[in-house]
Amino acid sequence: MDREIELKLQCDPAALERVRRSRALAHVKRGRANAKVLRSVYFDTEDFALMKNGLALRVREVGGKRVQTLKTDSEGKGPATDRGEWEATLSASGDGPDLNRLPAALRARIRKAAGAEAISPRLVSDIHRTARLLKTRGGDEIELAIDRGVLRANGREEQVSELELELKRGNSSSLYRLALELADIVPLRVGMKSKAARAFALARNGKPEVVRAEPVAIPRGATVADAYALILRQCLSHLLANEAAAFDGGSSEGLHQMRVALRRMRSAFVAFGDLLAGEAAEELAREAKWLTRAIGRARDFDVFLSDVVAPVAAGNPDDKSLAALASAAKKAREQAWASARAAVRSPRMTRFVLSLALYLDEESWTGDMNEEPAAEGLSRPVAAFAGDALDKRLKKVTKLARNIDRLDVSDRHELRKRLKKLRYTMTFFTSLFPRADTKGYLHHLARLQDVFGALNDLETAHTIVDELTRGHPRLGPAGVRVLSHHERRARKEWQSALRMWRNFRAQASFWRQASARR
């Protein structure tokens, strides 16, 4: 078995030619470029059971030979994939795979996944590839492949225009460094799906799926540095996994999940900031904040239309003024989504993703740790650090909420943000504590946060109504009606928030309970 470590970068066809001719690669080129046509047929069951179980089985025709390849799911720690890869040259007379050329364990895995279903051709890729070996100044060897072609599945087609950087020898961080150099030459986007996965999606003809954040499973005995890297990697994967759902599928929930990923990421930078504050982390945190704001306006208009205007309009279906307000909001939402799409598909976003991946791959924070106490803090068990981080977040919440019944609008908004940061920080560390201890505490915190979120949506609605009615006074009465409806509800919800706050404060801090039992 070999391991395939590669990074995919998507770009326009014209940009591929600019990369091929770029002088920036002259200092790392080795040997001549190799051009070839690759026809690959992927085999699976009718319902793609192999792909669903993390297996991609193909037979590729190249140079008059038939080569069978089986790839497993990526074990990569960032945008670069790290997959198991098994190759075997097949007889020229056949037309399908030969499972007997695979190890017994993999044959059993394929048979278990397929069950009684037949494995037959499902996907085809026809790719013209120009590849050449690059050698960096540090001695790392990378194959740069320029791929143009088409994917075909279930009667549909999708064009391929991408670069593949495959590590042949050396450190995976060299992939990100080279990608950053290439990103200075042409606009690039990090590709998260293999050709097989893209063809699989094409065959299903469904919209990209929304991916929600998974619980962070911190291994027993992990250090602070281990946990920091694990959390940020998961946040980055969560962000990238929802880009297609948001901007190819037009999913409001996909966009929301991207914003959640960024907020969690920013919370991680803050939670670990006392130990890991440094120039690199600060720059990445600033870029995460930029992107959060860039996509936030689109999300605000989604919520305004679905949660603020729609409930009032549903009770007044013949009200033309409400319909006019909704129409104006939809136009503004289209503009906000266009701006969000431009930000996510921008070179700045690509540089942010690649820079964060490089930061994690190289563990760059160690370069900022020149003082011995900080270095010792990074190597301490994360369980002890988690208690201190949660204490700090809770203290900030309780300090502001000391006079919760007298908070003004701006203070309520700030309290909402602090509650959100507390919850995100808790979700980073809950795997370190018994679920029975964390369940009740998180339940009360989530309910409290939901109420504050609804109150914040109303404040955002005020801003949007002001914007929509500025210069369009005819929309004013409808805006007033919508806001008045929700303000009546908000007064009741604020009383609920006060009760929920008392219930929440009655909960013992689970992390201190666990510490006391140790």
Secondary structure as GFF3:
##gff-version 3
##sequence-region A 1 518
A	DSSP	beta_strand	2	10	.	.	.	ID=ss1
A	DSSP	alpha_helix	13	20	.	.	.	ID=ss2
A	DSSP	three_ten_helix	23	25	.	.	.	ID=ss3
A	DSSP	beta_strand	29	44	.	.	.	ID=ss4
A	DSSP	alpha_helix	49	52	.	.	.	ID=ss5
A	DSSP	beta_strand	55	62	.	.	.	ID=ss6
A	DSSP	beta_strand	65	72	.	.	.	ID=ss7
A	DSSP	beta_strand	81	90	.	.	.	ID=ss8
A	DSSP	three_ten_helix	99	101	.	.	.	ID=ss9
A	DSSP	alpha_helix	104	114	.	.	.	ID=ss10
A	DSSP	beta_strand	120	135	.	.	.	ID=ss11
A	DSSP	beta_strand	141	153	.	.	.	ID=ss12
A	DSSP	beta_strand	156	169	.	.	.	ID=ss13
A	DSSP	alpha_helix	173	183	.	.	.	ID=ss14
A	DSSP	beta_strand	189	191	.	.	.	ID=ss15
A	DSSP	alpha_helix	195	204	.	.	.	ID=ss16
A	DSSP	alpha_helix	224	241	.	.	.	ID=ss17
A	DSSP	alpha_helix	243	247	.	.	.	ID=ss18
A	DSSP	alpha_helix	252	271	.	.	.	ID=ss19
A	DSSP	alpha_helix	273	276	.	.	.	ID=ss20
A	DSSP	alpha_helix	279	303	.	.	.	ID=ss21
A	DSSP	pi_helix	304	309	.	.	.	ID=ss22
A	DSSP	alpha_helix	310	314	.	.	.	ID=ss23
A	DSSP	alpha_helix	320	344	.	.	.	ID=ss24
A	DSSP	alpha_helix	347	361	.	.	.	ID=ss25
A	DSSP	three_ten_helix	364	368	.	.	.	ID=ss26
A	DSSP	alpha_helix	372	379	.	.	.	ID=ss27
A	DSSP	alpha_helix	382	400	.	.	.	ID=ss28
A	DSSP	three_ten_helix	401	406	.	.	.	ID=ss29
A	DSSP	alpha_helix	409	429	.	.	.	ID=ss30
A	DSSP	three_ten_helix	430	432	.	.	.	ID=ss31
A	DSSP	alpha_helix	435	469	.	.	.	ID=ss32
A	DSSP	three_ten_helix	473	475	.	.	.	ID=ss33
A	DSSP	alpha_helix	476	505	.	.	.	ID=ss34
A	DSSP	alpha_helix	510	517	.	.	.	ID=ss35
###
